[in-house]
Structure formats: C-alpha cells, structure tokens
Amino acid sequence: MPTTAARSRLRTALRVVVPLLVLAVIAGCGMIPPEPKTDAAQSVFTLYNIVLAMGAAVFLGVEGFIVYSIFRYRRRDDRLPPQTHGNTVIEIIWTAIPTVIVLILFVLSVVALGRVEAAGDPATGVDIEVDGFQWQWQFRYLDDDDDPDNDYSVVGSPASPPVMVVPVGEPVRLVLLSSDVIHSWYVPQFLIKRDLIPFPEGETPNTLEFTVSEEGIYQGQCAEFCGDLHAEMTFSVQAMPRAQFDQWLADGKAGRTPPPSVEPGGEVIDLTANDIAFDKDEISVAADTGWTLRFNNEEDVIHNVVIVDADNNEVFRSGDLTGPDATGDFAVPPLPAGEYTFYCEYHPVPEMTGTLTVQ
C-alpha cells in the first residue's frame, strides 16, 4: 500500500514537472538573441550565451538537488531524521562556486564592454547626428568641412519612417540628441541600446559607434516609452558597399532619388500604375529570397511602392517614379513568411493598395 501511494505521488509529480520543464525549454529558446550583424554585437552575443549557459547550469543544479531531496528524504514516519549542525567543506564549496562564476562573468563583461566602446579609425566611416523627437527620427549626415549647409538630413514621420544608410565594414559614429523626452536608439541585430537624453545646453550628448559586418536592411525602433505614438517611432538601417553609399549620399544632396541599396536580382514581379490604380492587388513571392520589383508608371504623376508588415513596420520602399512610361527595377530584400501590405505613399487609396503574400 505505501509503495502504491509513493508511485502515485511520483506520477503526479511527473505530470506537473515535465510540462513545466518543456515550457521552460520553449521559453528559453525565445531568449536567444538575434544573429549579430556588427562587430560589437558579436561580443555581446557571445557574452549573453555564456551567461545563459551558466544560469542554466546553476538552475538545473539547484533544482536537481531540490527534486532529489524531495524524493530521497520525503517523510515516511514521524521519526526525526539525523540532524547536521554545519559542514565546513560544503559551506566552502557553495561559497567558492558562485564567487568563481561572478569573477569569470566580470572579466568577460569587461572584455565585451571594451569591444563595444572601442573607437574605430576617425579618418574612415561616417558621422551621423541622430535627433529623436515625438515621435520620429532625423538622421543628419555630418560633412567633413564642418559647414552645416553641406550636411544631408533624412527626416521621418509615423507614416513614413526614415532610413539610415551606412557603409559596410566601416565605423558609423552616432551623436544622439533628443528634442523633448528620453528616447532610445535600438536595432535588435546590433544588440546595443543607447539612450537619447535631452541634456541641458553645454552637456555632452551620448554617442554610439558600430561597424556593420554584413549588407542588408535592419529594422530599428525607439526602446524607451516616450508617449502616445511610441510604437510608431521606428526606422531602418540599410548597410551597403562604400561606393553605393557615396552615390546614395551624393544623390541625396543633389535632390535626386537615391538608387536601391541592393542590386536587383531573383524573381521579377511586374507592377504597373495607371489611372491612380495598380494593375494588381495581390502579389505572391517566396519567403527568405530576394526579388525584383519592376515598377512601371504610365501616368504623369508621381508614384512609388511601400511594403509594410502586419505591424505596419516598413520593410521596403521603392524610388519615386513620374511617368509617362517610367520604369524602374527595385531590389526587395528577403522577407520572412507572412502577409504584407503594399501601397503607393502618394495615393494610399484602395485602388493603389494590395496584399503581398510571402510563403
């Protein structure tokens, strides 16, 4: 009878413990940060995984001893078990282990912080002044001659988030300013968040330096709650080779539409605008594969194509075309599976809005 009761308690415990462990594993998988895309992010990524592994080891060790003790020393009768008053060896061990862990993490953290804060060659790269305001961003590219008239600015709005274009493999130095409240500049793949604080005049603003290691488009956002439209305070970073960046910046300063950040390739999808309407309201492409949007504008008004995801975050924007008979090939980056919306920013009417299915 006692044996049957013990087995019943064990089965009950397993029915509770096993689902909790599965849930913990699933939750732990969601804690893995995104793949790092900057040199500093790689150091943060490595440190994070080391901390996660050590935390998991400590958790499993402590919980393992607790579960073992529950079953090994569970009450069988009313007799008082042998009492132990102190154990010097065990006390030294449980003091030494966390001390060693903390020292290891301290050293690794200092090394990672040194890499994050390391400054690149000031003769290379670009300097960008980031101004956060309720509720969008302005990116001002600082010219080497210190003449503000030669600077180039990109200003966003909640309906049209800005794009920060940067060269690959070169240091990007940000000066972070705020016009009103505290904001925070954050790109998940860069694994660094830095606050924009409205310091009094004369105070030194926060700065941030990073080097993007791979071409691509990376979505960013304000990571500090800053008011009603905080969720709309998004932006993206496009990393491209230096030659393309120089051409983009020159076109921007000259008032011309910058070229696409990536050369067109992959499947070609045709989309035509005429009579304030697209010829398609549904497009389907393969997931995680770049493709080319061949956009045709057959009328004498300006059109473009913007693609947003289900959360209304912009993932692509074509150049502006004014017809008649204007055509451009625009490279669309690989997108994860899901449903997206495409529309003309200048004429967001139902006739110039459609669904992009990525599968």
Secondary structure, DSSP 8 states (H G I E B T S, - for coil): -HHHHHHHHHHHHHHHHHHHHHHHHHHHHTTS-----BHHHHHHHHHHHHHHHHHHHHHHHHHHHHHHHHHHS---SS---------HHHHHHHHHHHHHHHHHHHHHHHHHHHHHH----TTSSEEEEEEEETTEEEEEE--TT--GGG-EEEE-BTTB--EEEEETTSEEEEEEEESSS-EEEEEGGGTEEEEE----TTS--EEEEEEB-S-EEEEEEE-S--STTGGG-EEEEEEE-HHHHHHHHHHHHTT-----SS---SEEEEEEE-SSSBS-SEEEE-TT--EEEEEEE-SSSEE--EEE-TT--EEEE---EESSSEEEEEEE----SEEEEEE-SS--SGGGEEEEEE-
